[in-house]
Every structure is written in C-alpha cells, then in structure tokens.
Amino acid sequence: MNKYEKQANDFLQATGTTLTIKNAGAAINETWGDGATRYKYRFTIKNAKGQYIGFFWGSINEYNNNERRITAYDILAGITKYDPRSFDDFISEYGYTFEIMKEYKRVRKIYQGVTEEWEAVKMLFNSDQIDALRDIE
C-alpha cells in the first residue's frame, strides 16, 4: 500500500466509513463526449449518516492495457469536495462554452451529477471531515 492509499484508508477508518467498489463492465461515458471505452465501477460510500452510490470511470489507458486496479484513494480523490454553486458558476469555473444546444445539455448533465455528489458528501461528512477529505489528493 502506498502513502496515497494509506491516506484514503485512514480517512475511512477515522470517519467510520466503508467504501465498496464493484466492476460495472466497460462502456463509453456518453456524458463526457469523447467516445472512448473505459472500465466503469460502481462504488458505495456508507457510514452511520447514510450512503451514497456513484460511478467511477477508469482511464482509457487502464482499459487499453486491461489493468483493473481502482482503490479507495481513486474514489476519494475524485469525488466532489466543493460546492459547485450555481450552473453559471460551474461553467465559469470549468471553462465550458456552449457552441450548440447539445453541448449545453451535456454540461448541464455533468453539473447535475456534481451537485448530487456534493449533496451526498455534505450528508455523509461534517465540515471537519470534508476538510480532511479535501486533503486526499
């Protein structure tokens, strides 16, 4: 176990949280719009306050090399740790542009997913724990 995995596992233990990761096959994430096939994982974060079920997409390289090794670190480092605020704030922060309506719909769907994940993080963890979660990078 490397230091990053240890940091994630220590966070889970300190917060009384479990994290399970299951293979959900390989697919193209249509929301991302790049057409690349990746492995998809279903994860569940659970503690005394509740649970959140989400999906994590592996890298193109992972898929091309048939390397499946997603850890708690990958999930915790990747989940939303900051309030995305309004849709306008979100698109400004991440530099999205809307050349055509399809782009707008795609980015709106991404925003909705980020907002849902942020609400789950706030439900599962208190502000001090969220600060500790932000340190997992």
N, C-alpha and C positions, 0 to 999 in steps of 0.2 A: 504494500500500500504506500503510495507516495504522499507527500505532505498535503496536496490538494484533497485527495480522497479522505485523508485523516481529518482535515478541517471540516469537511462536509459531514462525516460520520460523527465527529464530536458535537457539531451543531444539533444533529438529530437526537443524539443521546441527551444533551443538555436540555433540550426542549420537550423531551418525552414524545418524540415524533417518529413514526415509521414511514418508510418510503419503499414501495414495491414497484418494480419495473418489469413489464411483460412485453415480449415481442408481439407486434401487431402486423407483421408482414412487411412487404415492400410496396411502395406506391409513389405516385407523383403528387406532391402537395400543390394542388391547383391554386390555392391562395397565393403561393409565392410566385407563380407565373414563370418559372424558369424551365419547366418541362423535364427536370431531372428526376430520375428514380432514386429513392433513398429508403433505408430501413425506417420503419415507424415503430415507436414504442408507446405503450400506454402506461402511465405512471399514476400511482395513488399516494398522496401525502395525507397522513392521518395522525391526529393526536386527540387529546381529550376535548378539544373545542369543535372538532368536526373533521371532515375530509374533503379533499379536492382531487378530482380525477382529470388528468390532462394528457396531452400527447406531446411527444418529443420526436423530432425528426433528426436522424443521423446525417452525417455528411455524405456528399457524393463520393468522396474518396473511400469512406467506410464501406459503402455499397459496392463500389467497383473492385475493392480488394477483399470483399466478403469477410470483413472484420467487425464482429459484433462485440462491443465491449463498452456499454454505457454504464456509468456509475452514478452514485448519489451526487457526486460532485458535478457531473454534467447537467443533471436536472436542476440542482440548487443554484448553480452558477448561471443557468439560463433563464430561470423564471423571473417574472416581473417583480421588481423590488421598489419601484417608484410609481407614484400616482401619475397615470398618463394624462390626467386633467381632461380638458375638452378635446373634441375632434380637431378643432383648429390648432390647438396647442400641440397635439400629437403630430399632425402633418408638418407643422413648422419645425418641431424638434428633430424629426427624422428626415426632413428634406424631400418629402413626397411632392410630386406635381401631378396635375390632373389634365393630361392632354386629351383624354377621351373618357366617356362615361364608364367604360369597363374598368379603367384604372381607378376611378373613384369608388366603384363598388368593391373592388379587390382590397383597396386600402381601408375602406370602411369595415370590411370583414376582419381584417387584421386588427384594427382598433378595437372592435368589439371583443375579440379574443383576449387582447391585452388587458382590457378593462375587466373582463370576467376573471382573469387570473389575478389581477391586483385585488379585487374584492375578496377572493379566496385567501390570498396571503394575509390581508388585514383581519380576516375572520380567524385564521389559524394561529397567528402570532401577534404578540403585543409589540409596542413600539421599540422596546429594547431588543427583542428578538429579531425584529425586522432589521434593525441596525446591524446586528450580528450576521444576519443573512446577507446583507449588503457587503460584508467583509469577505464573503466567499467569492473569490474571483480568480 
